[in-house]
Amino acid sequence: MKLTLYYAPRTCALVPYVTLTEAGADFDVQNVNTQTNQNQTPEFLALNPKHKVPVLVIDGDPLTENVAIQIWIARQFPKARLLPADPKAEIKAISLMAWCASGIHPHLTPNAKPSSYCDLPGAEESVKQLANKLLFEDFALADKMLAGREWFFDHFTAVDAYFFWCFRRAILFKLDVSAFKNCMAHFERMNLRPSAQKVVAYEKQVVDAFAKAA
């Protein structure tokens, strides 16, 4: 089986990079420079007309959408225990990943592209403030879920990888998330995992390479 992950720095393509690494999967990485609109090229759009990463190409067949990708990885590599074994807990884990994808992620994006949400002159800061209010409500919920726990479930799962990206993205936006003590502790635990360290180091290499090529 040949796996190729289409990846871009700082994007949620970090999530399958972590879970594929956790699974011990053999995969190639194809870097996509979203800053130069490489995700809008005919070649990329042939893989994903939604012009988004990640894309996981499985024996030539592209799979998109992070929740689906995580479920596929978990099912393909069951020994990695990327989803809980109990069916009820598994459904809850999928629900949490869907929340990361359709709830938390959209509340992060206005920090990067406020003009995509409102094109009125001078509206950028207002758009960010409104989005971050919703984002902090998300983090408050996650903080309660993580109270007294190391992970969202009894062991590390793909949910932890997905939330790690969400929380890390907020930190990269220089948002003050220090009030969310349990989320901060989760973030620190994630930073100790070799899979997270690997992708963070790789991200730096790619960012540096893109900068040199500019």
C-alpha positions in Angstrom: 0.0 0.0 0.0 1.4 3.4 -1.0 0.4 6.4 1.1 1.1 10.0 0.2 0.1 12.9 2.5 -0.4 16.3 0.9 0.8 18.6 3.7 1.1 22.4 4.3 2.8 24.0 7.3 0.6 25.2 10.2 -2.5 23.6 8.6 -4.6 20.8 10.0 -2.6 18.5 7.8 -0.5 18.2 11.0 -3.2 15.9 12.3 -2.8 12.9 9.9 1.0 13.4 10.0 0.8 12.7 13.7 -1.6 9.8 13.5 0.2 8.2 10.6 3.4 8.4 12.6 1.7 7.1 15.7 0.4 4.2 13.6 3.9 3.4 12.3 2.7 3.8 8.8 5.1 4.1 5.8 4.0 7.3 4.0 5.5 9.9 1.7 4.8 13.6 2.2 4.1 16.0 -0.7 4.5 19.6 0.5 2.0 22.2 -0.7 2.8 25.9 -0.5 -0.5 27.5 0.2 1.1 31.0 0.5 1.9 30.8 -3.3 -1.5 29.2 -4.0 -0.1 25.8 -4.9 -3.3 24.4 -3.6 -5.1 26.2 -6.5 -3.1 24.6 -9.3 -4.8 22.3 -11.8 -2.6 19.4 -10.5 -3.8 19.9 -6.9 -7.4 20.6 -7.8 -7.5 17.3 -9.6 -6.8 15.6 -6.3 -9.1 17.9 -4.2 -11.4 20.3 -6.0 -12.0 21.9 -2.5 -8.4 23.2 -2.7 -7.7 22.1 0.9 -5.1 20.0 2.7 -4.8 17.4 4.0 -5.3 14.9 1.2 -4.2 11.3 1.8 -3.7 9.5 -1.4 -4.1 5.8 -0.9 -2.8 3.7 -3.8 -3.6 6.6 -6.1 -7.0 7.3 -4.6 -7.3 10.6 -2.8 -9.2 10.8 0.5 -10.1 14.2 1.8 -11.6 15.6 5.1 -9.7 15.1 8.3 -12.4 13.2 10.1 -12.6 10.6 7.4 -8.9 10.4 7.1 -8.5 9.8 10.9 -11.2 7.0 10.8 -9.4 5.4 7.8 -6.0 5.4 9.6 -7.5 4.1 12.8 -9.2 1.2 11.0 -6.2 0.4 8.8 -3.9 0.4 11.8 -6.0 -1.0 14.7 -3.0 -1.8 16.8 -2.2 1.9 17.2 -5.5 2.3 19.1 -6.2 5.7 17.5 -9.9 5.3 18.4 -11.4 3.8 21.5 -12.3 0.1 21.2 -15.7 0.5 22.9 -18.3 1.3 20.2 -20.0 4.0 22.3 -16.7 5.7 23.1 -15.6 5.4 19.4 -18.7 7.3 18.3 -18.0 10.0 21.0 -14.4 10.2 19.7 -15.7 10.7 16.1 -18.1 13.3 17.4 -15.2 15.2 19.1 -13.2 15.1 15.9 -16.2 16.5 14.0 -16.4 19.3 16.6 -12.7 20.1 16.0 -13.4 20.2 12.2 -16.7 22.0 12.1 -16.6 24.0 15.3 -13.2 24.9 16.6 -11.4 25.1 13.2 -13.8 27.7 11.7 -13.4 29.8 14.9 -9.6 29.8 14.4 -9.6 30.7 10.7 -10.7 34.4 11.0 -7.4 35.1 12.8 -5.6 34.3 9.6 -8.1 35.5 7.0 -10.6 38.0 8.6 -11.3 39.5 5.2 -12.8 36.2 4.1 -15.6 36.7 6.6 -16.2 40.4 6.2 -14.8 42.7 3.6 -15.9 46.0 5.2 -12.9 48.3 5.6 -11.6 48.3 9.2 -13.6 45.2 10.2 -10.7 42.8 10.6 -10.2 43.3 14.4 -14.0 43.0 15.0 -14.1 39.8 13.1 -11.2 38.3 15.0 -12.7 39.4 18.4 -16.1 37.8 17.6 -14.5 34.6 16.4 -12.1 34.4 19.4 -15.1 34.7 21.7 -16.5 31.6 20.2 -13.1 29.9 20.2 -12.6 30.5 23.9 -16.0 29.1 24.6 -14.8 25.9 22.7 -11.6 25.8 24.8 -13.6 26.2 28.0 -15.6 23.1 27.1 -12.5 21.2 26.2 -10.9 22.3 29.5 -13.8 20.7 31.4 -13.5 17.5 29.4 -9.8 17.3 30.2 -10.1 18.0 33.9 -8.3 15.2 35.8 -7.4 13.4 32.6 -4.3 13.1 30.5 -6.2 12.5 27.2 -9.8 12.9 26.0 -10.2 9.1 26.5 -8.4 6.5 28.6 -5.5 6.6 26.2 -4.1 8.7 23.4 -6.4 8.8 20.4 -6.8 10.8 17.1 -8.9 13.2 19.1 -5.8 14.3 21.0 -3.9 14.8 17.8 -6.7 16.9 16.3 -7.2 19.1 19.4 -3.4 19.5 19.7 -3.5 21.2 16.2 -6.4 23.4 17.3 -4.8 24.6 20.5 -1.3 25.0 18.9 -2.9 27.1 16.1 -4.3 29.5 18.7 -0.9 29.8 20.3 0.7 30.5 16.9 -1.9 33.3 16.5 -0.5 34.6 19.8 -3.8 34.3 21.6 -3.7 34.3 25.4 -4.9 30.8 26.2 -3.2 30.6 29.6 -6.6 30.5 31.4 -7.3 27.0 30.0 -5.0 25.1 32.4 -6.1 21.6 31.4 -5.8 22.4 27.7 -2.3 23.8 28.4 -1.3 20.6 30.2 -2.6 18.5 27.3 -0.6 20.7 24.9 2.5 20.1 26.9 1.9 16.4 27.1 1.4 16.3 23.3 4.7 18.2 22.8 6.5 15.3 24.5 5.2 12.7 22.1 7.7 11.8 19.4 5.0 12.0 16.7 4.3 15.7 17.6 8.0 16.5 17.9 8.6 14.9 14.4 5.9 17.0 12.7 7.0 20.2 14.4 10.6 19.7 13.3 9.4 18.8 9.8 7.2 22.0 9.7 10.2 24.1 10.4 12.2 22.5 7.6 9.4 23.1 5.1 8.8 26.7 6.2 12.5 27.4 5.8 12.6 25.7 2.4 9.6 27.7 1.2 11.2 31.0 2.5 14.5 30.2 0.6 12.6 29.5 -2.6 10.6 32.7 -2.4 
